[in-house]
Amino acid sequence: MGQLTLEERRRIFIARQRTCDDIITRRSAPTAAPGTQHPGLRLNRIVKTVAIAVLLSVGWFACHSIELHVPASIAEALPRL
């Protein structure tokens, strides 16, 4: 018991060989460049970059135009009665 027949060993060998061939074929298959697969993704990335730049610019201009003055002490922050 435990011994494989010649036919069983041949089947196992062929199955392993096919698996190895499939793995090698998948790894060696050329892949398309990221920009050529989906042109919409490149546009989406550009839109996101522009949106971030606009938000940062608006925040910078708002901060400099409003000029927030932080009080030096708690007494200055309290309303005067």
Summary of the structure (lengths in Angstrom):
residues: 81
radius of gyration: 33.6
end to end distance: 100.1
largest distance: 102.1
contacts: 118
relative contact order: 0.05
helix: 73%
strand: 0%
